[in-house]
Amino acid sequence: MKKILEGNFHLERFTGKGGWTYVPLQKQQFTGVKSFGMLKVWGKIDEHSFKEKHLMPKGDGTLFLPVAKDIRKEIKKEAGDLVHLELFVPEPPSSTPQDLIDCLKDDPGKFEAFKRRSQAEQKEWVDYIYETQSLNLQTKRILKLLQQLQID
């Protein structure tokens, strides 16, 4: 896992009945994140570990991490209190994933064309495809690679 954020933040609460308690996050607080939007993260808030939580768009260009009542109860914190937050995302694959190899081999000549590219360019494509956690976006990026290989 790759750490993308660590720091102390004040919990806030949306106004109105049923308003969520959350940690507000600004884009400039993240390190090593190429895309900024709805993002699945793993991490810790104080001593409570969590996995596969979604950072949600707030509508003003920022994100927020909802903090459920059971978590707030466990860490004994509410809106206005300071929490320590650590966020992680999965590392990109270190080699070409088998699902990408299978896609390339399904289209005659594409796997061979991909292998003719430099190791650096292959890694750039793998990082580009898998930097997102959205399967839909990964699929679109694989199709873009297949189109690029057709041009070459």
Contacts in CASP RR format, 6 or more apart in sequence:
PFRMAT RR
TARGET T0000
AUTHOR 0000-0000-0000
METHOD contacts of the structure
MODEL  1
MKKILEGNFHLERFTGKGGWTYVPLQKQQFTGVKSFGMLKVWGKIDEHSF
KEKHLMPKGDGTLFLPVAKDIRKEIKKEAGDLVHLELFVPEPPSSTPQDL
IDCLKDDPGKFEAFKRRSQAEQKEWVDYIYETQSLNLQTKRILKLLQQLQ
ID
1 42 0 8 1.000
1 88 0 8 1.000
1 89 0 8 1.000
1 90 0 8 1.000
1 91 0 8 1.000
2 32 0 8 1.000
2 88 0 8 1.000
2 89 0 8 1.000
2 90 0 8 1.000
2 91 0 8 1.000
3 31 0 8 1.000
3 86 0 8 1.000
3 87 0 8 1.000
3 88 0 8 1.000
4 30 0 8 1.000
4 31 0 8 1.000
4 32 0 8 1.000
4 33 0 8 1.000
4 41 0 8 1.000
4 87 0 8 1.000
4 88 0 8 1.000
4 89 0 8 1.000
5 25 0 8 1.000
5 29 0 8 1.000
5 30 0 8 1.000
5 31 0 8 1.000
5 85 0 8 1.000
5 86 0 8 1.000
5 87 0 8 1.000
6 84 0 8 1.000
6 85 0 8 1.000
6 86 0 8 1.000
6 87 0 8 1.000
7 84 0 8 1.000
7 85 0 8 1.000
7 86 0 8 1.000
8 82 0 8 1.000
8 83 0 8 1.000
8 84 0 8 1.000
8 85 0 8 1.000
9 23 0 8 1.000
9 24 0 8 1.000
9 25 0 8 1.000
9 82 0 8 1.000
9 83 0 8 1.000
9 85 0 8 1.000
10 80 0 8 1.000
10 81 0 8 1.000
10 82 0 8 1.000
10 83 0 8 1.000
11 21 0 8 1.000
11 22 0 8 1.000
11 23 0 8 1.000
11 67 0 8 1.000
11 72 0 8 1.000
11 77 0 8 1.000
11 78 0 8 1.000
11 79 0 8 1.000
11 80 0 8 1.000
11 81 0 8 1.000
11 82 0 8 1.000
11 83 0 8 1.000
12 21 0 8 1.000
12 22 0 8 1.000
12 23 0 8 1.000
12 24 0 8 1.000
12 64 0 8 1.000
12 79 0 8 1.000
12 80 0 8 1.000
13 19 0 8 1.000
13 20 0 8 1.000
13 21 0 8 1.000
13 22 0 8 1.000
13 79 0 8 1.000
14 20 0 8 1.000
14 22 0 8 1.000
20 64 0 8 1.000
20 66 0 8 1.000
20 67 0 8 1.000
21 66 0 8 1.000
21 67 0 8 1.000
21 69 0 8 1.000
21 72 0 8 1.000
21 78 0 8 1.000
21 79 0 8 1.000
22 56 0 8 1.000
22 64 0 8 1.000
22 65 0 8 1.000
22 66 0 8 1.000
22 67 0 8 1.000
23 45 0 8 1.000
23 64 0 8 1.000
23 65 0 8 1.000
23 67 0 8 1.000
23 83 0 8 1.000
23 85 0 8 1.000
24 58 0 8 1.000
24 62 0 8 1.000
24 63 0 8 1.000
24 64 0 8 1.000
25 55 0 8 1.000
25 62 0 8 1.000
25 63 0 8 1.000
25 64 0 8 1.000
25 65 0 8 1.000
26 62 0 8 1.000
27 36 0 8 1.000
27 61 0 8 1.000
27 62 0 8 1.000
27 63 0 8 1.000
30 36 0 8 1.000
33 39 0 8 1.000
33 89 0 8 1.000
34 131 0 8 1.000
35 131 0 8 1.000
35 132 0 8 1.000
36 63 0 8 1.000
37 55 0 8 1.000
37 57 0 8 1.000
37 63 0 8 1.000
38 54 0 8 1.000
38 55 0 8 1.000
38 56 0 8 1.000
38 57 0 8 1.000
39 54 0 8 1.000
39 55 0 8 1.000
39 63 0 8 1.000
39 89 0 8 1.000
39 133 0 8 1.000
40 52 0 8 1.000
40 53 0 8 1.000
40 54 0 8 1.000
40 55 0 8 1.000
40 89 0 8 1.000
40 133 0 8 1.000
41 52 0 8 1.000
41 53 0 8 1.000
41 54 0 8 1.000
41 55 0 8 1.000
41 65 0 8 1.000
41 87 0 8 1.000
41 88 0 8 1.000
41 89 0 8 1.000
42 50 0 8 1.000
42 51 0 8 1.000
42 52 0 8 1.000
42 53 0 8 1.000
42 87 0 8 1.000
42 88 0 8 1.000
42 89 0 8 1.000
43 49 0 8 1.000
43 50 0 8 1.000
43 51 0 8 1.000
43 53 0 8 1.000
43 85 0 8 1.000
43 86 0 8 1.000
43 87 0 8 1.000
43 88 0 8 1.000
44 50 0 8 1.000
44 84 0 8 1.000
44 85 0 8 1.000
44 86 0 8 1.000
45 65 0 8 1.000
45 67 0 8 1.000
45 71 0 8 1.000
45 75 0 8 1.000
45 83 0 8 1.000
45 84 0 8 1.000
45 85 0 8 1.000
46 75 0 8 1.000
46 77 0 8 1.000
46 83 0 8 1.000
46 84 0 8 1.000
47 75 0 8 1.000
48 71 0 8 1.000
48 74 0 8 1.000
48 75 0 8 1.000
50 71 0 8 1.000
53 65 0 8 1.000
53 66 0 8 1.000
55 63 0 8 1.000
55 64 0 8 1.000
55 65 0 8 1.000
55 87 0 8 1.000
56 63 0 8 1.000
56 64 0 8 1.000
56 65 0 8 1.000
56 66 0 8 1.000
57 63 0 8 1.000
58 64 0 8 1.000
65 85 0 8 1.000
65 87 0 8 1.000
67 77 0 8 1.000
67 83 0 8 1.000
72 78 0 8 1.000
75 83 0 8 1.000
77 83 0 8 1.000
89 133 0 8 1.000
90 133 0 8 1.000
92 126 0 8 1.000
92 127 0 8 1.000
92 130 0 8 1.000
92 131 0 8 1.000
93 126 0 8 1.000
93 130 0 8 1.000
95 126 0 8 1.000
96 114 0 8 1.000
96 122 0 8 1.000
96 126 0 8 1.000
97 126 0 8 1.000
97 130 0 8 1.000
100 126 0 8 1.000
100 129 0 8 1.000
100 142 0 8 1.000
101 111 0 8 1.000
103 110 0 8 1.000
103 142 0 8 1.000
103 146 0 8 1.000
104 110 0 8 1.000
104 111 0 8 1.000
104 114 0 8 1.000
104 146 0 8 1.000
104 149 0 8 1.000
105 111 0 8 1.000
107 146 0 8 1.000
107 149 0 8 1.000
109 149 0 8 1.000
110 146 0 8 1.000
110 149 0 8 1.000
110 150 0 8 1.000
113 149 0 8 1.000
113 152 0 8 1.000
114 122 0 8 1.000
114 125 0 8 1.000
114 145 0 8 1.000
114 149 0 8 1.000
115 122 0 8 1.000
117 125 0 8 1.000
125 145 0 8 1.000
128 141 0 8 1.000
129 138 0 8 1.000
129 141 0 8 1.000
129 142 0 8 1.000
129 145 0 8 1.000
130 138 0 8 1.000
132 138 0 8 1.000
132 141 0 8 1.000
END
